[in-house]
């Protein structure tokens, strides 16, 4: 999710809803998750939960900082690092993929 060009969340939408409600925003009962997430980047639409008036992020910079300091982002970065370690760019998995694509594109040879 971006807010004026700043990344404020990256991940599944259902986890995003929980992330932003934990930051202090209210998702009304009849509001869809998509509408809730969209409302967060509009100061006139987002609703801060009671008790979070001074703690919830307000500006794009504050939203970005909240994301950068979150355990959710830390987990995402760990997941990415683990994936890159298991499947390094140019590693054996890439070679297997490249060979299978090459075989898939080669013309079928018919026997006489």
N, C-alpha and C positions, 0 to 999 in steps of 0.2 A: 504494500500500500504506500502510495506517495502523497505527500502534502507539500505543495509548492516546491516540488523537485527533491524533497528529502524523503528518504525511506523511513517510514514509521512502523512498518510491520512487514514480515514476509513469512508466509506459511498458510496452513489450512484456514478457511473462513470461520469454521466453528471455534477453532482455537483463538482466532482473532477477536471474536466476540468476548470470550472469557478474558483475554489479555486487556482489552479496553475497559471492560467492566471493573476489573481489578485495579485499573488506573483511576477509577472514580467516575466513570460515565454510566449513564442509565440508558438501557434499551427498553423502551416501553413495551408492554405485553403484546400489543398487536403490531409492532414494527418488525419487519423482516430483518434478518441479519444483514443483508445487502444494504438496505436503507439505513440501518444503524451505522454501518461502517462508513457509508457515504456521508452521513450527517456529521461525522467527527471532524471533517476538514472544513466545516462551515460553522463559524462561531455563532451564527444566528439559529442554527438547527440543533447543535449538540446540547445535551442535558447533563449537567454535573450532578452526581448523587449527593444527597445531604451528608455533610461531614467531610467532603472532599473539595469544598470551595477553594481552599488555599493550596491544595496539594495536586490537583489534576492539572496536567499540562494545558497550556492555552495557545502558545505560539508554535509555528512549525519547528522552530529550534528546540523547544521544550519537548514536543512529541518525539523528535528524532533522538534527543538525549535519553528520554525514557526507554525507547526501543534499544538504543546502543547499550544501556546499562542493565537490560533485562536478562533474566535467566532463560527466557525463551530464545533470545538471540544467541546467547552463549551455547545453548543446546543445538541450535541450527548450525552454528559454526563448527561445533564438534562433529555433527553428523556429516557435514560437507568434507571436513578433513578426513574422517574415517572412510568415506566413499572414495576420495581421491587417493588415499593410501591403498585401498583394495583394488581400485581400477585406475592406475596412473595413466595419464595421457601418453599414448605411444607405447604402452605396456603390452603384455601378452594378450590381454582381452581385446585390445585394439587390433592386434595382428590377426586374431581369430575372426573378428568381425570383418576386417578387410578381406580376408581370404574367402569368407562365406559370401560376401557381396560380389566378389570377383567371379566365384563359381556360379552364382545366381544369374549373372549377366552374360555368361559365356553361352554361345549357341549350343543347342543340343546336337549331339553327333548321332546320326542314325546309322545303324549297321545295315549293310547290303543284304 
